[in-house]
Amino acid sequence: MGQADIRTSDTERDEAVTALGVHMATGRLDLGEYEERCGRAAVARTRGDLEALFTDLPAPHPDLSSATPVQLVQRTGQLVGPPRRRGKDLVETPASRAFEVVAGMAFIVGIPAAILLTIFLGQWWVFIPVGVVLMVAGGVSEAAKKPAR
């Protein structure tokens, strides 16, 4: 893939429109040509599309150096940092199992109890602590898992 085929971002398209505005303000572009080039910049998909707008203009040009693959990889950390852990890369621990049991009991006992208390006594607010226990116990259970070796 050539450098001109690299896809551009919204930021790079915005920089191109800004640079075209500078050229219009200095008299290098008239209003009609400025509008036409801004329209082309707005729909540009590749670096080559943006560079074509500036072939007959001196500086300033948009900075398209961030659109090179090596810099993108280093900037985003892809293929440079360690791979992210996935659920299958984690193993259960005694603590994670205990919190899973707490979450299961809150679901099996807490939800029906909250429904019955709401129906017979009008205590709808019981759903709030049951929901909190479910969320906290489930989250802590996942956090307590250890990476597989």
Secondary structure as GFF3:
##gff-version 3
##sequence-region A 1 149
A	DSSP	three_ten_helix	3	5	.	.	.	ID=ss1
A	DSSP	alpha_helix	10	25	.	.	.	ID=ss2
A	DSSP	alpha_helix	31	43	.	.	.	ID=ss3
A	DSSP	alpha_helix	47	51	.	.	.	ID=ss4
A	DSSP	three_ten_helix	52	54	.	.	.	ID=ss5
A	DSSP	three_ten_helix	65	67	.	.	.	ID=ss6
A	DSSP	alpha_helix	69	76	.	.	.	ID=ss7
A	DSSP	three_ten_helix	87	89	.	.	.	ID=ss8
A	DSSP	beta_strand	90	91	.	.	.	ID=ss9
A	DSSP	alpha_helix	94	105	.	.	.	ID=ss10
A	DSSP	pi_helix	106	110	.	.	.	ID=ss11
A	DSSP	alpha_helix	111	121	.	.	.	ID=ss12
A	DSSP	three_ten_helix	124	126	.	.	.	ID=ss13
A	DSSP	alpha_helix	127	143	.	.	.	ID=ss14
A	DSSP	beta_strand	146	147	.	.	.	ID=ss15
###
